[in-house]
């Protein structure tokens, strides 16, 4: 799309207009027809091929303004291990590295953090199947809005068996639109759509819409940002615009502005999208 609708006054917003006032339009634009949330895609140049900047969205089925095709960036999440989808177990440390990792110096956690005094241990992202397991659950939600089954349960463990989260998934899973009854500080599974990214006071915010009022995933400091970029092979966190996420974390903020918090890269997963190249074969 080369033009979208600005939600505040329903005026048209072109690529040029958007770039002249990003703070105004980011998280506040939608498809003119199906009203799906839209995001800005930077132009790129690679070899002889140049891609112009545009807007993209996860359009509703049948939308006539769907001008680009989005495909999952990376491998499609595979099926969960086992066949019992009513009992899901996620082990954060399922495949620990064989070598001893050097712990980072102990740091005082943020004052509103429920994680306590913890030390980060760094390893290759492949050592943390939580990203794949959460990604499988997220992929199931994307494909089937009725997932999971009513009686499905989940158990998430870490630190050699410490239970992080356990219970009926429907009681522990909240989308970005279902936060009214969630107690601040409680550990839950959250999921949603990132439409824009901004930075403020040394923190990075992955926003689910208008950064002033819509929920945001908080990447609290440069250390965690570096860990995220390394784990998910991101050149720029803005590449997460249009991505869906699932995370184990706690809710903070206020009635007006909700904030998703997490402590480690292994506690979050993304299904990231890219625009399908015209030269790619149709499936």
N, C-alpha and C positions, 0 to 999 in steps of 0.2 A: 504494500500500500504506500502511496505517496501522500495521502491525506487521511487524517483521522478527525475525530470530534473531541473538542475540549469539553469535559464534563461540566465544568462550572457554569458556562454560559451557552453551551451547545454550538459554539462557533467552530468553523473548520480550522484545522491546524496542519500545515504542510511541513515537509522536512525542513525547509529553510526557516519557517517561523519557529519551529521547535528548537532548532539550534541557536536561535537568537535569545531564547529565554528558557533554558533547560529546567531551572528550578521551578518555574511556573507550571510547565506542562508535564514533567516527569511524574508518572503515577496517576495522572488525571486525564488520560486519553483512552479512547475506545473506538472500536470498529463502527463506522457510520450505519451499518445495516444490522448486524447481530448483537451489537453492544458489548462484545467481548473485550476485556481489558487488553490494551495494546502497549507495545514498548518500542523503543527506538533501536534500530540496528545500524551500527556504524558502517560506513563504506570501507571497502578494502581493495588492495591491489596486490595481485600475486602473479608473477610472470607476465604473460600477455593479457591476462584476464583481469578486468576491473569491475568490481561490484559497487553499484551506487548505494548510498545510504537509503534506508526505507523504514517503514513500520511493519511490525509483525504482530500476530495474535493467534491464540488458540480458538479459532472461529467455531461458532456453533454449526452443527451439521446443516448443510444446505445453503449456507451463506454464499451469496453471489459475488461478494467483494474479496473473496479469498484469492489473492493474486500470487502468493508464494506458498510453497509446500514446506512444512516443517518436518524434520526427521530427527530422531534421537541421535545426539552427538556421542558416539562411542557405542559399545556393545549393548544390545538390548538385554535388560535384566533377565536372567534365566529363571526357571522354576525354583521354588523352595526345595531344600533337601527334605526328603520324606514325602509321604502322601497325605498325612493327617493335617489338613489345613485348619482344623478347629483348635489345634494346640501348636502354637508357634514359639520356638525358643531361639533367642538371639544371644550369642555369647560374644561380648566385646573383645575378648582375648582368645578367641578360638584357636588361631594359629599364631602363637607367639613366636618371635624370632628365636633362633637357637643360641645366638650370642647374647652376652649380658650387655644391656644398654646403659649408658651413663645418664644418670638422672640430672635434670636441670636443678640449679640451686632452688631451695624452697622459697616460695614467695607467698606473701600474705594474700589471700583471696579477696576479691572485691567485697565491700561490706554487705551487699545484698545477695551474695552467692551462697547457696545451700550446699556447695560441694565440700566445704571444710578445707583443711590444710592438705593439699594434694601436691604431688610432684609429677610433672609431665615427663613421659619417657618417649623418646622419638624413635621411629622406625619407618621402614618403607610402608606406603599406604596399603600395599598388598597384604601386609601382615594383619590388617584389621578387617575381617570379613563383615563387621557391622555395616560397613558402607554398602556391601553387596546385599546383605540381608534386609536392611532398611530399604534399600533401593528396590528389592523385590516386592516388599509390602507396598511401597509407594506406587510402583508400576501396576500392581493389582488394583489399587484404588483408582488410578487413572483410567484403566480399562473397564472397571466395573464399579459404578457408584454404590452398589449394594454390598460391596466387600467391606468388612468381613462378615462371616456368618454370625447370627445373633449370639450364639453360645461360644464363639471363638475366644480363646485365652492367649495371653502372651507372657513370656518370662524373659526378661533381659538381665543378663549377669555380666559382671566385670570383676577384675581383681581376684582371680582364682575362685570365683563362685559367689561373690557378693551380689545379692539381688538388688538391681537398680530400679526395676519396675516389674510388677507382676499383677495380673488380674484379667478381667474381661476387657478385650480390646475396645469394645464400644464405649466402655466407661473411662478408658484412658486415652482415647484418640480424639483429638480436636482439630478441626480445620481452622483456618484464619477467620472464618465467618462464624465460628461457634465458640466464642470465648466468654460469653456473658456469665456463665455459671462456673467458670474455672477460678479456683482460689489462687491468689497471688502467692508465688513461692512453691506451689505444689509441682512435683515432677510428673511430667506427662509426655505423650507422643503428640507432636504438633506437625501439621503439614499445610502447605499452601503454594502460592505462585509468587515468584519474585518478578516485579516489573521494572524496577530501577534500583540503582545503587548510589549512595552518596556517603561523604565522609564529614565528620564533625568532631572537633576536639580530640583528635587522635584515634577515634573509633570509626569503624565502617558499618554502615547500615544497609542491609538487604531488605528493601521495602516491598510490601505487598500491595502498594498503591500510593496514595498521597502520603508523603513521609511525615506530615504533621499529624495525621489522624489515623492512617491505616496501620495495622501491625507491622513490625519490622523484626528481622533477625539481627541481633547485635553481635558483631565481631569486636570484642572489647578493646583489643590492643594489637600492636604491630606483630607481636609474637604469635598470637593466634591466627592473624591474617596470613603470615608467612607459612604457618602449618597448613592452613586451608589451601593456599595456592599450590603448595608442594603436593599435598595429598590428592588433589583433583586436577593437577597439571594445568593450572590456570595462569595465563599471562597477565590477565587483568580481571579483577572481580566483577567488572562490568559485563564480562562474558556470561555471567549468571542471569542477566536480564532475560526473562522468558522461561527460566528453569523452574521446575517444581522441586520442592524440598520436603524432607521428613527429618525430624530431629527428636532426640531425647533431651529434654531440658525443662526449665521452669519459666513461669510467666512473671513479669514485673511490669512496672509502668503505672498507668492511671486508667480511669474510666474512659477517658478520651483517647489515650494512646497506649496500646499494648506492646510489650517488648518480649521477644523470645530469646532466652539466654541458654548458652551451652558452654562447656568448658574445654572440650577437646575435639579435634577433627573427626575422630572415630564416632562421635555422637551425632553426626549429621550425614545425610546422603542427598544427592541431587539427581534428577533426570533432566539433563541439559539438552537443548535443541539447537539446531542450525538450519539455515535455509538450504533446501536441496538444490544442488547444482543442476542446471538444465541438461548437462551432458550425462548425468547419472541415469542408469536404466530405470524404467518404471517397474515396480514390484506388482 
